[in-house]
Amino acid sequence: MEFTPEAAATFRRACARAATADAATLDHWLNEMDAGTLSDGDMDPEVVWALGAIEARRDVLRSGRAETVAAVGISLLEAIDFQIGGAALDDFLANRRMQVEYDTILALLT
């Protein structure tokens, strides 16, 4: 278990509502989750990616900079890579599913 029960509830809320929440709300949720973290640096990769995506979303809302938007895309690709079992390092788009997901993410971010 990565979080206290309260922080776990906040994590679920943040995952469900991150796309529509404002930066201040995301920051509040991230602080609540940080305060209720039980793991000592050894979190489930999917939890880490979700937290990274929430942080990136907050940063996009604050700055609007391209680098922060790219961080969201990278988080999504890492999660997809984990789900499909690891893409080839020399050509991570060789897997058809990865290529489709990459094209979808690229379209959404542009």
TORKOL-4160 file (C-alpha; in steps of 0.2 Angstrom, whole numbers, padded with zeros to 4 digits, m for minus):
110
<pt num="1" X="0000" Y="0000" Z="0000"/>
<pt num="2" X="0007" Y="0017" Z="m0005"/>
<pt num="3" X="m0004" Y="0029" Z="0004"/>
<pt num="4" X="m0014" Y="0031" Z="0020"/>
<pt num="5" X="m0033" Y="0028" Z="0018"/>
<pt num="6" X="m0036" Y="0047" Z="0017"/>
<pt num="7" X="m0022" Y="0050" Z="0004"/>
<pt num="8" X="m0028" Y="0035" Z="m0006"/>
<pt num="9" X="m0045" Y="0043" Z="m0007"/>
<pt num="10" X="m0037" Y="0059" Z="m0013"/>
<pt num="11" X="m0027" Y="0049" Z="m0026"/>
<pt num="12" X="m0042" Y="0041" Z="m0033"/>
<pt num="13" X="m0051" Y="0058" Z="m0033"/>
<pt num="14" X="m0036" Y="0067" Z="m0042"/>
<pt num="15" X="m0035" Y="0053" Z="m0055"/>
<pt num="16" X="m0053" Y="0055" Z="m0059"/>
<pt num="17" X="m0054" Y="0073" Z="m0059"/>
<pt num="18" X="m0036" Y="0079" Z="m0065"/>
<pt num="19" X="m0042" Y="0084" Z="m0082"/>
<pt num="20" X="m0055" Y="0097" Z="m0075"/>
<pt num="21" X="m0047" Y="0103" Z="m0059"/>
<pt num="22" X="m0037" Y="0119" Z="m0058"/>
<pt num="23" X="m0019" Y="0121" Z="m0053"/>
<pt num="24" X="m0022" Y="0125" Z="m0035"/>
<pt num="25" X="m0034" Y="0110" Z="m0033"/>
<pt num="26" X="m0021" Y="0099" Z="m0041"/>
<pt num="27" X="m0007" Y="0106" Z="m0030"/>
<pt num="28" X="m0018" Y="0104" Z="m0014"/>
<pt num="29" X="m0021" Y="0085" Z="m0019"/>
<pt num="30" X="m0003" Y="0082" Z="m0022"/>
<pt num="31" X="0002" Y="0089" Z="m0005"/>
<pt num="32" X="m0012" Y="0078" Z="0003"/>
<pt num="33" X="m0005" Y="0063" Z="m0006"/>
<pt num="34" X="0013" Y="0067" Z="m0001"/>
<pt num="35" X="0008" Y="0069" Z="0017"/>
<pt num="36" X="0000" Y="0052" Z="0017"/>
<pt num="37" X="0013" Y="0042" Z="0007"/>
<pt num="38" X="0018" Y="0026" Z="0016"/>
<pt num="39" X="0030" Y="0019" Z="0004"/>
<pt num="40" X="0048" Y="0024" Z="0005"/>
<pt num="41" X="0053" Y="0027" Z="m0013"/>
<pt num="42" X="0046" Y="0010" Z="m0019"/>
<pt num="43" X="0029" Y="0014" Z="m0027"/>
<pt num="44" X="0020" Y="0004" Z="m0040"/>
<pt num="45" X="0025" Y="0011" Z="m0057"/>
<pt num="46" X="0008" Y="0015" Z="m0062"/>
<pt num="47" X="0005" Y="0025" Z="m0046"/>
<pt num="48" X="0022" Y="0035" Z="m0050"/>
<pt num="49" X="0016" Y="0038" Z="m0068"/>
<pt num="50" X="m0001" Y="0044" Z="m0062"/>
<pt num="51" X="0007" Y="0056" Z="m0050"/>
<pt num="52" X="0019" Y="0062" Z="m0063"/>
<pt num="53" X="0004" Y="0065" Z="m0075"/>
<pt num="54" X="m0005" Y="0075" Z="m0062"/>
<pt num="55" X="0010" Y="0085" Z="m0058"/>
<pt num="56" X="0013" Y="0088" Z="m0077"/>
<pt num="57" X="m0005" Y="0094" Z="m0079"/>
<pt num="58" X="m0003" Y="0106" Z="m0064"/>
<pt num="59" X="0013" Y="0113" Z="m0072"/>
<pt num="60" X="0004" Y="0115" Z="m0089"/>
<pt num="61" X="m0010" Y="0125" Z="m0081"/>
<pt num="62" X="0003" Y="0136" Z="m0072"/>
<pt num="63" X="0015" Y="0139" Z="m0086"/>
<pt num="64" X="0007" Y="0133" Z="m0103"/>
<pt num="65" X="0025" Y="0129" Z="m0108"/>
<pt num="66" X="0028" Y="0116" Z="m0121"/>
<pt num="67" X="0040" Y="0107" Z="m0110"/>
<pt num="68" X="0027" Y="0103" Z="m0097"/>
<pt num="69" X="0015" Y="0097" Z="m0111"/>
<pt num="70" X="0028" Y="0086" Z="m0117"/>
<pt num="71" X="0030" Y="0078" Z="m0099"/>
<pt num="72" X="0012" Y="0073" Z="m0100"/>
<pt num="73" X="0015" Y="0064" Z="m0116"/>
<pt num="74" X="0031" Y="0055" Z="m0109"/>
<pt num="75" X="0021" Y="0049" Z="m0094"/>
<pt num="76" X="0008" Y="0042" Z="m0105"/>
<pt num="77" X="0020" Y="0033" Z="m0116"/>
<pt num="78" X="0029" Y="0026" Z="m0101"/>
<pt num="79" X="0013" Y="0019" Z="m0095"/>
<pt num="80" X="0008" Y="0011" Z="m0112"/>
<pt num="81" X="0026" Y="0004" Z="m0113"/>
<pt num="82" X="0023" Y="m0004" Z="m0096"/>
<pt num="83" X="0006" Y="m0011" Z="m0101"/>
<pt num="84" X="0013" Y="m0019" Z="m0118"/>
<pt num="85" X="0028" Y="m0027" Z="m0110"/>
<pt num="86" X="0042" Y="m0015" Z="m0115"/>
<pt num="87" X="0045" Y="m0008" Z="m0132"/>
<pt num="88" X="0062" Y="m0011" Z="m0141"/>
<pt num="89" X="0074" Y="0002" Z="m0135"/>
<pt num="90" X="0081" Y="0005" Z="m0153"/>
<pt num="91" X="0063" Y="0007" Z="m0160"/>
<pt num="92" X="0050" Y="0010" Z="m0147"/>
<pt num="93" X="0037" Y="0013" Z="m0161"/>
<pt num="94" X="0040" Y="m0005" Z="m0169"/>
<pt num="95" X="0025" Y="m0012" Z="m0159"/>
<pt num="96" X="0009" Y="m0007" Z="m0168"/>
<pt num="97" X="0000" Y="m0003" Z="m0152"/>
<pt num="98" X="0013" Y="0009" Z="m0146"/>
<pt num="99" X="0013" Y="0017" Z="m0163"/>
<pt num="100" X="m0006" Y="0019" Z="m0162"/>
<pt num="101" X="m0005" Y="0026" Z="m0144"/>
<pt num="102" X="0009" Y="0038" Z="m0149"/>
<pt num="103" X="m0001" Y="0045" Z="m0164"/>
<pt num="104" X="m0016" Y="0047" Z="m0153"/>
<pt num="105" X="m0006" Y="0056" Z="m0139"/>
<pt num="106" X="0003" Y="0067" Z="m0152"/>
<pt num="107" X="m0014" Y="0072" Z="m0160"/>
<pt num="108" X="m0021" Y="0076" Z="m0143"/>
<pt num="109" X="m0006" Y="0086" Z="m0137"/>
<pt num="110" X="m0004" Y="0096" Z="m0153"/>
